[in-house]
Each structure stands twice: as structure tokens, then as C-alpha cells.
Amino acid sequence: MESPFKAEILKGKVALVTGGGSGIGYEISLELGKHGASVAIMGRRKHVVDSAVHALRSHGIPAIGIEGDVRKEEDAARTVESTFKHFGRLDILVNSAAGNFLAAAEDLSPNGFRTVIDIDSVGTFIMCREALKYLKKGGPGKDPSIGGTIINITAVIHYPATWNQIHASAAKAAVDSITRSLALEWGEDHGILVNGIAPGAIGDTAGVTKLAPQEIVNQLKQKPLYKFGEKWDIAMAALYLASDAGKFVNGTILIVDGGQWLSKPRLMSREEVKKLSRREETRSRVAPAGLPNSKL
Ligand code: COA
């Protein structure tokens, strides 16, 4: 889909996107780049990072790739420094790297729980911490009065409880908390805006492939009122937050899931609800033996 934003809203800006080699992270990198930003992507798998850089460059986007693991402080420091050395500044950090898999709580080892906390929560904190000196107002290459922007990709799984994802739910709850704490402290002290984006189920991503096996996806697709989002939806939210459009937005978590987190998916149409409700109401008025009849 075509972006509703002007093509140069991020002209001259430099973005670093963790997990930028694939899925939502790649789509965000692509849209930031298409709107004028130079982009550095970080990922653990060299071949994935390399092919993403190749694809970004084919769109005319100045892009570099850095192999690294957000859990390792030395990788985070090297990535942030390489980005600065290559592009001369850093304006936008997107923490999109994450790990998840399905496991019932009683089958999950402490190390499985810890691994996801380490990638999502500790990794997000490590990246923010390493990027601070370049993102803060007056930092190297920065305007003395305007700081940069951090966008943390979170999820909606921890707003209600979600089956088989105790590890990722705990990790993303911590990410949301990190977002708010940094928005408060770094907004005040350094002029940095820190916000989150909480995607719902986004089609064609590792998240959906791993967490909703094909049999479940096929069932959901038959329900006309249940929709998957697109990576593009998340990238547009990132553009809003990264551009001047979001310059007064700080400490918010922008939920991008079509409102599905508010409830379970709507599996019946209004007409079906009317029919079912009337049928059940009629049935309920015929009181079982021994119970008084309704006065209604
Ligand atoms: N069910 C239960 N436990 C699992 C598991 C699964 N499907 N997959 C991994 N684990 C456990 C491992 O058994 C191990 O615990 P143990 O030492 O007690 O046995 C622990 O998690 C760490 O696994 P390991 O494979 O060593 O971790 P890793 O760092 O190589 O990989 C993951 C991290 C597991 C999160 C991996 O899925 C990953 O790299 N994911 C990134 C991409 C992704 O998940 N994207 C979706 C985002 S929504």
C-alpha cells in the first residue's frame, strides 16, 4: 500500500533497527528508508541481515547491516558506534528484536523463560542504554535542543493473559514498563521521546508462523470478522512516532491490532447475534419445572 506520509518526512535522519533483517523490523526499516532516513539494521543471522541490506539498497535506501545479539553489551555498543561512524548521527532507535515460542507454563524451563526475558526486555534496555549518548540532545551529531526517538516494539499478549506465552507476556510487560520509565527520565533529562508499538497478529511474520500454526490460521481465515494486520500497519505507526507528527507524544504504547485486544475476536455477525439472542431468550422464558415464570 502507498504511504499517506510525505516522502521526505525523515530526510537526513538516521535510524537503527534491531531485528531489522526480517518481519516487522524489516518493514519498519523499509518505510523509514522510503521516507528519507538512512538505516542500520542489526540481527543475529548474517545472511538474513545481508539480504535485507541488499533489498533496502535496491530501493535506493542508504543501509548498512551489523551482525549482533541485543543480549550482549559489547554487540550493542559496537552496533551503535558503527552506525554513528558510518552515518555521522543517530536519531531513531527501533527495538524490534524479540524471541517467542509456544510453551505451556508447566512445560517451560527457567532458562526458556529467562532467554525470552533476556532478548526482549534486557536486550531493549541494553540497546537504549548504549544509544543514549548519541540520541540525547547535544550528543554527537545532534541538535543542542532536540533529542532523538526510541520506539520499542511490544505486543498485546500481556494485556489479557495469553495461553502458552508466560515468558513473552512477562517480557513485553517489562518492555512497556521500560518505555514509560525512559520516557519520563530521558524525556525530561535528554529530550528523547520513548514510545511503544503493540502489534496484534500480523500476517506473514515469524510471530504468526510460530505462535499460530497453519491449522489455526486456516480456521481463523474462515471467520470473516477476524483479521490479521499487515506489517505495513506497524511501519506506518512507526513513521508517525518517528516523524514530527509525533513530536509531542511520549511514553505512550500505540496498540495496532484493529482493537482486537479489547475482547476476544468477534466470531459472529450482528445478525447472527440477534438471531441467537432471540432464540435463547424465547427458550429461557419457558421456565423449567419448579422455577417461577418470569414476570417480563
Ligand atoms: N518450547 C519450550 N522451550 C523452548 C522452546 C520451545 N519451543 N524453544 C526454546 N526453548 C528453551 C530451550 O529448551 C532452552 O531452555 P533449556 O536450556 O532449559 O533447555 C531455552 O529456551 C533457550 O533456548 P536456545 O535455543 O538455547 O535459545 P536461543 O537463544 O538460541 O534462541 C529463541 C532463542 C528460543 C527465542 C529462538 O526461538 C529465537 O532465536 N527466536 C528469535 C525469532 C523469534 O522468535 N521471532 C518471533 C518473535 S514474536
Boltz pocket constraint, residues with backbone or C-beta under 6 A from the ligand:
constraints:
  - pocket:
      binder: B
      contacts: [[A, 98], [A, 99], [A, 100], [A, 101], [A, 102], [A, 103], [A, 107], [A, 108], [A, 109], [A, 110], [A, 111], [A, 112], [A, 113], [A, 115], [A, 116], [A, 206], [A, 207], [A, 210]]
      max_distance: 6.0
